[in-house]
Amino acid sequence: MLPSLDTLMRCSKRVLQSPLEATATANLQMRNGHSKAPAYGPFTPDNDLSCSGRGDCVNHTCVCDIRYAGDECNFFNLPYYAGISTVFYVVALVSVIQLLICIVAEYQRLKQPSILRACRITTQKLLYFMVFVAASLRGAYFTTPLDLQPQWAVTLMSAYYPLLMTCASLIVCMWAEIFHLRDIRWEKSQFLSKSFLGFVAFNFFLYSLFGIEVFNSLINAERRDYAHIFNGCYAVLLLIVVIFFLIYGVEVFFKLRGGFVYDQTGKILGPSEAIVNASQLHQSRFGLLSQAVMLIVIVGFLTSETLGDFWKTKVPVNSRNWHDIIFRIAEIGVALWFPCCLWNSMAPEQLWILNPRKLLSRQIDPSIPTLNAETNKLSPEEGQSFLAKKDCWICYDNDKPEPLIQPCRCTGDVSSVHHECLKRWLVESCSKTEAQLSCKVCAHPYEIEKSKKLEWDKGFTIQHWSKTVILITLMCVTGAAAWVVIQMYVDPLVRVMTVGVAVLIGYVCVKCLGENTVVAYQRAKVSSINIVTSSEMEKLHTICEDVSAASTSAAAARTGAAS
């Protein structure tokens, strides 16, 4: 009987208090940071009579809002805040690491290394930086319970949505240039050109709105009076960004339209004419749709927060808690999408999000000199240059008995190469992608003869197995260390951070292990191919032989006539 009475009184003891006692209790809770509601004097609203106004009394038991805990919801739910803030801090850490790797990689690629040139603004670097700032502010937002933070700090750390819209609008502007412009080479890291003013204008309006919100928080202590207005404005702006995100995303990655698709004559190719990398295309579409769905979910949740006064009091606390959890998952997913899609910091030109030309397995740039598409004729001087004696541009060894081949359209000193030298060079420069093997200078694809038998010994080398052993060992040690820490400490914050770090290390190891295996497989596959002389070069030799024979006949005829 006593436990039942205690349970009954748990939700009702504030109802039994006198008005003065209720007022004193409310004031004490405010001083201790346990209540976000002000003291209402001797008359307390009905929704604050039980569970400290932070939950519902169901069957004489308090069901608390997800941000609070305790029998009477008079404590903060620290695991909730610790878990969400840890995830955002991990995303921020990954973004800043990627930014540093990107800067170092660009510094190493420069012919004249310069820190200022390596730190120049590019689309990829700006996305890394904005995601880092957004995730850091969101992590700080959840580090301390909101009831203990000043209103201006809460508003300042709510810059997550403007920063998120900046990243999304940058992607939209870049895809718009990819769709409309043809004179830009997206193989090199760069920033916006024709759409820069539009990007600046949109973000000027966006951050002006955010500045008004911050200023309003300084002069108005009660943020709830105006927060729904700014949430509604952010929802409308984000919806506009999502619409353009889908418009250009569908045109580029679903319909394969835009200035990045052309052939050697300068004609725009249709999806049926272009040679499409199916794997890259499906990955791009999945990435596009996943981000669009999460952005739409955030628009819906911001709209629901704007209209919260109409529905939150009519919905059970469990439904509100699920609403909050899904909202936070969508926020984390949108921030995590950028580091995942921009993971290849060493080679940003390999990323579909920055270079849609990766969707095409073969594409010839019209800026590269090629054969005349209409007449398909070659001058005798061009043909004669191919008959001159050449050296292998890789080994420069004239004593090798192996014949030289001309696998591409390059002319001059880099036109001829030994077959084994070229194959060894391709194996050493092999990447994890399945792009068609082509010349790095003229971009002409090599004509190859594939073999069914792979040379596994040339792919899975001692270096590969060493990396594999190191990565697997690191994964095992990380898991064991995380288990030991969890067993030693009962603090939920320590456990959550330990699991988060262990999962991050495990994810990086699995990714590196997969890439290492794919590269080894690609090396084995390239080692088994046979590269032949380009058919265009064979035609060139035939033309040159005809020209030479005609010249000899003409000279003989002139000699006979003179005699």
C-alpha positions in Angstrom: 0.0 0.0 0.0 2.8 2.4 0.8 4.6 2.1 -2.6 1.3 2.8 -4.3 0.7 5.8 -2.2 4.2 7.1 -2.9 3.6 6.7 -6.6 0.3 8.5 -6.4 1.9 11.4 -4.5 4.8 11.6 -6.9 2.7 13.4 -9.6 0.4 15.2 -7.2 2.4 16.6 -4.3 2.7 20.0 -6.0 -1.1 20.1 -6.2 -1.3 19.6 -2.5 1.1 22.4 -1.7 -0.2 25.7 -0.5 0.2 28.7 -2.9 3.1 30.1 -0.9 4.9 26.8 -0.9 4.4 26.4 -4.6 5.8 29.8 -5.2 8.8 29.1 -3.0 9.4 25.8 -4.7 9.3 27.4 -8.2 11.7 30.2 -7.2 14.1 27.7 -5.7 14.0 25.6 -8.9 14.7 28.7 -10.9 17.8 29.6 -8.8 19.1 26.0 -9.1 18.7 26.0 -12.9 16.0 23.2 -12.8 13.2 25.1 -14.4 12.8 27.2 -17.6 9.4 28.5 -16.5 9.1 31.7 -14.4 7.4 31.8 -11.0 3.8 32.5 -11.5 3.0 33.6 -8.0 0.2 31.9 -6.0 -1.6 30.8 -9.2 0.3 28.1 -11.1 -0.9 27.0 -14.6 -2.5 23.6 -14.9 0.3 22.1 -17.0 2.8 23.0 -14.2 0.9 21.3 -11.4 2.7 17.9 -11.9 6.1 16.6 -13.1 7.6 20.1 -12.7 5.9 21.2 -15.9 8.3 19.1 -18.0 6.2 16.0 -18.7 2.9 14.2 -18.4 1.5 12.3 -15.4 0.5 8.9 -16.8 -0.9 6.3 -14.4 0.5 8.3 -11.5 4.0 8.2 -13.0 5.9 11.1 -14.6 6.7 10.6 -18.3 9.3 13.3 -18.8 10.3 15.3 -21.8 13.4 13.8 -23.4 15.5 16.7 -22.1 14.7 15.9 -18.5 14.9 13.0 -16.1 14.0 12.0 -12.6 10.9 10.9 -10.7 9.5 14.4 -11.0 11.4 15.5 -14.1 13.4 17.9 -12.0 16.8 16.9 -13.4 18.4 17.2 -16.8 18.8 14.2 -19.1 22.6 14.4 -19.4 23.1 11.3 -21.7 20.8 13.0 -24.2 22.9 16.2 -24.2 26.2 14.3 -24.1 25.3 11.9 -26.9 24.1 14.6 -29.4 27.0 17.0 -28.6 29.5 14.2 -29.0 28.3 13.3 -32.4 28.4 16.9 -33.6 31.9 17.3 -32.2 33.0 14.2 -34.0 31.6 15.6 -37.3 33.5 18.8 -36.7 36.7 17.0 -36.0 36.4 14.9 -39.2 35.7 18.1 -41.2 38.7 20.0 -39.9 41.0 17.0 -40.4 39.7 16.8 -44.0 40.3 20.5 -44.5 43.9 20.2 -43.3 44.5 17.1 -45.5 43.1 19.0 -48.5 45.4 22.0 -47.8 48.5 19.8 -47.4 47.7 17.8 -50.6 47.3 21.0 -52.6 50.5 22.4 -51.2 52.4 19.3 -52.4 50.9 19.5 -55.9 52.1 23.1 -56.4 55.2 23.5 -58.6 56.2 26.5 -56.4 54.8 25.6 -53.0 53.2 28.4 -51.1 51.0 28.3 -48.0 48.9 31.2 -49.3 48.2 29.5 -52.6 47.5 26.2 -50.8 45.0 28.0 -48.6 43.1 29.8 -51.4 39.4 29.4 -51.3 37.9 26.6 -53.3 34.5 25.0 -53.2 35.7 22.0 -51.3 37.6 23.9 -48.6 34.8 26.3 -48.0 32.4 23.4 -47.5 34.8 21.7 -45.0 35.1 25.0 -43.1 31.4 25.8 -43.0 30.6 22.2 -41.8 33.2 22.5 -39.2 31.8 25.7 -37.8 28.2 24.5 -38.0 28.9 21.2 -36.3 31.0 22.9 -33.6 28.2 25.4 -32.8 25.6 22.7 -32.7 27.8 20.6 -30.4 28.2 23.6 -28.1 24.4 24.1 -28.3 23.9 20.7 -26.7 26.9 20.7 -24.4 25.0 22.6 -21.7 21.3 22.3 -21.0 19.4 25.1 -22.7 17.8 26.3 -19.4 21.3 27.2 -18.1 22.4 29.2 -21.1 21.8 32.9 -21.7 19.4 33.7 -24.5 22.0 35.4 -26.7 24.2 32.3 -26.5 21.4 30.0 -27.5 20.6 32.3 -30.4 24.2 32.5 -31.5 24.7 28.8 -31.4 21.6 28.4 -33.5 23.6 29.5 -36.5 23.5 25.9 -37.6 20.7 26.5 -40.1 22.2 29.6 -41.8 25.5 27.7 -42.1 23.7 24.7 -43.4 21.9 26.8 -46.1 25.3 28.3 -47.1 26.7 24.9 -47.8 23.6 23.8 -49.7 23.5 27.0 -51.7 27.2 26.7 -52.6 26.5 23.2 -54.0 23.5 24.6 -56.0 25.5 27.4 -57.5 28.3 25.0 -58.5 25.9 22.6 -60.2 24.2 25.5 -61.9 27.6 26.5 -63.4 28.2 22.9 -64.4 24.9 22.7 -66.1 25.0 26.1 -68.0 28.8 26.6 -68.7 31.1 24.7 -71.0 34.3 26.6 -70.7 35.3 25.6 -67.2 37.5 22.7 -66.4 36.2 21.0 -63.3 39.2 18.7 -63.0 40.9 21.4 -61.1 39.9 22.7 -57.6 38.3 26.1 -58.0 35.6 28.4 -56.7 32.5 29.9 -58.2 32.7 32.2 -61.2 29.5 33.4 -62.9 27.2 32.5 -60.0 29.4 34.1 -57.3 27.3 37.3 -57.1 24.1 35.3 -56.7 25.7 33.2 -54.0 26.8 36.3 -52.1 23.4 38.0 -52.4 21.5 35.0 -51.0 23.9 34.6 -48.1 23.9 38.4 -47.4 20.1 38.3 -46.9 20.4 35.0 -44.9 22.9 36.4 -42.4 21.1 39.7 -42.2 18.1 37.8 -41.0 20.3 35.9 -38.5 21.9 39.1 -37.3 18.4 40.5 -36.6 17.6 37.4 -34.6 20.8 37.8 -32.5 20.1 41.5 -31.9 16.6 40.7 -30.9 17.8 38.2 -28.4 19.9 41.0 -26.7 17.0 43.3 -26.2 14.3 40.7 -25.6 14.9 38.1 -22.8 12.0 35.8 -23.8 13.1 34.0 -27.0 9.9 32.0 -27.4 8.0 35.2 -28.3 9.8 35.5 -31.6 11.7 32.2 -32.2 8.8 30.8 -34.3 9.0 33.7 -36.7 12.7 33.1 -37.5 12.1 29.3 -37.7 9.4 30.0 -40.3 11.8 32.3 -42.3 14.5 29.6 -42.2 12.1 27.0 -43.3 11.0 29.1 -46.3 14.6 29.8 -47.3 15.7 26.2 -46.9 12.7 25.1 -49.0 13.8 27.4 -51.8 17.4 25.9 -51.6 16.0 22.4 -51.7 13.9 23.1 -54.8 16.9 24.4 -56.7 19.0 21.6 -55.3 16.6 19.0 -56.8 16.2 20.9 -60.1 19.9 21.0 -60.9 20.6 17.7 -59.3 18.0 15.9 -61.4 19.2 17.7 -64.6 22.9 16.8 -64.0 22.8 13.4 -62.3 19.5 11.9 -63.6 19.1 13.3 -67.1 22.8 13.8 -67.7 22.4 17.2 -69.2 24.7 20.1 -69.1 27.8 21.7 -70.5 30.0 19.0 -69.0 28.8 16.5 -71.6 30.3 17.0 -75.1 32.3 15.1 -77.7 35.3 16.0 -79.8 33.2 18.1 -82.2 31.8 20.3 -79.5 28.3 18.8 -79.8 26.4 18.1 -76.7 25.9 14.4 -76.2 22.7 12.8 -75.0 22.5 10.2 -72.2 22.3 7.4 -74.9 25.4 8.7 -76.7 27.6 9.3 -73.7 29.5 6.4 -72.1 28.2 6.4 -68.6 30.0 4.9 -65.5 27.0 3.1 -64.1 28.4 2.6 -60.6 29.4 6.2 -60.2 26.0 7.3 -61.5 24.0 5.2 -59.0 26.2 6.4 -56.1 25.7 10.0 -57.1 21.9 9.6 -57.4 21.8 7.9 -54.0 23.8 10.7 -52.4 21.7 13.4 -54.1 18.4 11.8 -52.9 19.5 11.1 -49.4 20.5 14.7 -48.8 17.4 16.1 -50.5 15.2 13.9 -48.2 17.0 15.0 -45.1 16.7 18.6 -46.0 13.0 18.2 -46.7 12.6 16.6 -43.3 14.4 19.5 -41.6 12.0 21.9 -43.5 9.1 20.0 -42.1 10.4 20.0 -38.6 11.2 23.8 -38.7 7.6 24.3 -39.9 6.3 22.2 -37.1 8.4 24.2 -34.6 6.8 27.4 -36.0 3.4 26.0 -35.4 4.3 24.3 -32.1 1.9 26.4 -30.0 -1.0 24.8 -31.9 -0.1 21.1 -31.5 2.5 20.5 -28.8 0.0 20.8 -25.9 -2.4 18.4 -27.6 0.2 15.6 -28.3 1.4 13.1 -25.7 4.9 13.5 -24.4 6.1 10.2 -26.0 5.1 11.5 -29.5 6.9 14.8 -28.8 10.0 12.8 -27.7 10.0 10.8 -31.0 9.5 14.1 -32.9 12.6 15.5 -31.1 14.7 12.3 -31.8 14.0 12.2 -35.5 14.6 15.9 -35.7 18.1 15.5 -34.2 18.9 12.5 -36.4 18.1 14.5 -39.5 20.3 17.4 -38.3 23.2 15.0 -37.7 22.6 13.3 -41.1 22.7 16.6 -43.1 25.9 17.7 -41.4 27.5 14.2 -41.8 26.6 14.1 -45.5 29.2 16.7 -46.5 32.3 14.9 -45.0 31.1 11.6 -46.4 30.7 13.0 -49.9 33.9 15.0 -49.7 36.0 12.2 -48.2 38.6 12.1 -51.0 40.5 15.1 -49.8 43.7 14.1 -51.8 41.9 14.1 -55.1 38.8 16.3 -55.2 38.5 16.0 -59.0 37.5 12.4 -58.4 34.3 13.4 -56.5 31.0 13.4 -58.3 29.7 16.2 -56.1 32.5 18.5 -57.4 33.1 17.0 -60.9 30.1 15.4 -62.6 32.4 14.4 -65.5 33.3 11.4 -63.4 29.9 10.1 -64.4 31.3 9.6 -67.9 33.7 6.8 -68.6 35.0 8.4 -71.8 35.0 12.0 -72.8 37.2 14.0 -75.2 37.8 17.7 -74.5 37.3 19.8 -77.7 40.2 22.0 -76.5 42.6 19.1 -77.3 43.8 19.1 -80.9 42.3 16.1 -82.7 41.7 14.8 -86.2 39.4 16.8 -88.4 36.0 15.4 -87.8 34.6 16.2 -91.2 37.5 15.3 -93.6 39.4 12.9 -91.3 42.6 13.9 -93.3 46.1 14.2 -92.0 48.9 16.2 -93.5 52.0 14.5 -94.8 54.1 16.5 -92.3 52.1 15.1 -89.4 52.4 11.6 -90.7 56.1 11.9 -91.4 56.7 12.8 -87.8 55.4 9.5 -86.6 58.0 7.7 -88.8 60.9 9.4 -87.1 62.8 7.3 -84.5 61.4 7.7 -81.0 62.5 6.8 -77.5 60.4 5.4 -74.7 59.3 8.3 -72.6 59.4 6.3 -69.4 62.8 4.5 -69.5 64.7 6.2 -72.4 66.5 3.0 -73.0 67.5 2.6 -76.7 69.1 -0.8 -76.1 65.8 -2.6 -75.3 64.8 -5.1 -78.0 61.1 -4.6 -77.2 59.3 -2.7 -79.9 57.7 0.7 -79.2 54.0 1.3 -79.3 52.0 4.5 -79.8 48.9 4.0 -77.6 47.5 7.5 -77.7 47.3 10.7 -79.7 50.4 12.3 -78.1 53.1 13.6 -80.4 56.7 14.4 -79.9 58.8 12.9 -77.2 55.9 11.3 -75.3 54.3 9.6 -78.3 56.2 6.2 -78.0 56.6 3.9 -75.1 57.5 0.3 -74.3 54.5 -1.9 -73.6 55.9 -3.3 -70.3 57.1 0.2 -69.2 53.6 1.6 -69.8 51.9 -1.3 -68.0 54.2 -1.0 -65.0 53.5 2.7 -64.9 49.8 2.2 -65.0 50.0 -0.4 -62.2 52.0 1.9 -60.0 49.5 4.8 -60.6 46.4 2.6 -60.2 43.6 4.1 -58.1 40.6 2.6 -56.5 38.2 3.8 -59.2 37.2 1.7 -62.2 37.6 4.6 -64.7 38.8 3.6 -68.2 42.6 3.7 -68.6 43.6 6.7 -70.6 46.6 8.9 -71.3 47.1 11.6 -68.6 48.2 14.1 -71.3 45.8 13.9 -74.2 43.0 11.9 -72.3 42.8 9.5 -75.2 41.6 6.0 -73.8 44.0 3.2 -74.4 43.0 0.3 -76.6 43.5 -2.8 -74.4 43.0 -6.5 -74.7 41.7 -8.0 -71.4 42.7 -11.4 -70.1 40.5 -13.7 -68.0 43.4 -14.6 -65.8 44.4 -12.0 -63.2 47.9 -11.7 -61.9 47.1 -11.7 -58.2 50.8 -11.7 -57.1 51.3 -8.2 -58.7 48.2 -6.8 -57.0 48.4 -8.2 -53.5 51.9 -7.3 -52.7 53.8 -7.4 -49.4 52.9 -3.7 -48.9 49.2 -4.5 -49.2 49.3 -7.3 -46.7 51.3 -5.1 -44.3 48.7 -2.4 -44.4 45.9 -5.0 -44.0 47.6 -6.4 -40.9 48.1 -3.0 -39.4 44.5 -1.9 -39.9 43.0 -5.1 -38.5 45.3 -4.9 -35.5 44.3 -1.3 -34.9 40.6 -2.2 -35.1 41.0 -5.0 -32.6 43.1 -2.9 -30.2 40.5 0.0 -30.4 37.6 -2.4 -29.6 39.4 -3.9 -26.7 40.4 -0.5 -25.3 36.8 0.8 -25.6 35.5 -2.3 -23.8 38.0 -1.8 -20.9 37.1 1.9 -20.5 33.4 1.0 -20.5 33.9 -1.6 -17.8 36.0 0.8 -15.7 33.8 3.9 -15.8 30.1 4.2 -15.2 29.8 7.8 -16.2 27.5 7.9 -19.2 29.4 10.8 -20.7 32.7 8.8 -20.7 31.0 5.8 -22.1 29.3 7.7 -24.9 32.6 9.5 -25.9 34.5 6.2 -25.8 32.0 4.4 -28.0 31.9 7.4 -30.4 35.7 7.5 -30.7 35.9 3.7 -31.2 33.2 3.8 -33.9 35.0 6.6 -35.7 38.3 4.8 -35.6 36.7 1.6 -36.7 34.9 3.4 -39.6 38.2 4.9 -40.8 40.0 1.6 -40.6 37.2 -0.2 -42.5 37.2 2.5 -45.2 41.0 2.3 -45.5 40.9 -1.5 -45.6 38.3 -1.5 -48.3 40.2 1.1 -50.4 43.4 -0.9 -49.9 41.7 -4.1 -51.2 40.1 -2.3 -54.2 43.5 -0.8 -55.2 45.1 -4.2 -55.0 42.4 -5.7 -57.2 42.8 -2.9 -59.7 46.6 -3.5 -59.8 46.1 -7.1 -60.5 43.6 -6.4 -63.2 45.8 -3.8 -64.9 48.8 -6.2 -64.7 46.9 -8.7 -66.8 46.0 -6.4 -69.7 47.7 -6.0 -73.1 47.9 -2.5 -74.5 48.0 -2.2 -78.3 48.8 0.6 -80.7 45.9 2.9 -81.3 43.9 2.2 -84.5 44.2 5.9 -85.4 48.0 5.6 -85.2 47.9 2.6 -87.5 45.8 4.6 -90.0 48.4 7.3 -89.7 51.2 4.9 -90.5 49.3 3.7 -93.6 48.8 7.3 -94.8 52.4 8.1 -94.2 53.5 5.0 -96.2 51.3 6.0 -99.1 52.6 9.5 -99.0 56.2 8.2 -98.9 55.5 5.8 -101.8 53.9 8.5 -103.8 56.9 10.8 -103.2 59.3 8.1 -104.2 57.4 7.4 -107.4 57.2 11.1 -108.3 61.0 11.5 -107.7 61.7 8.4 -109.9 59.5 9.8 -112.6 61.2 13.2 -112.5 64.6 11.5 -112.7 63.5 9.4 -115.7 62.2 12.4 -117.5 65.4 14.4 -116.9 67.5 11.6 -118.3 
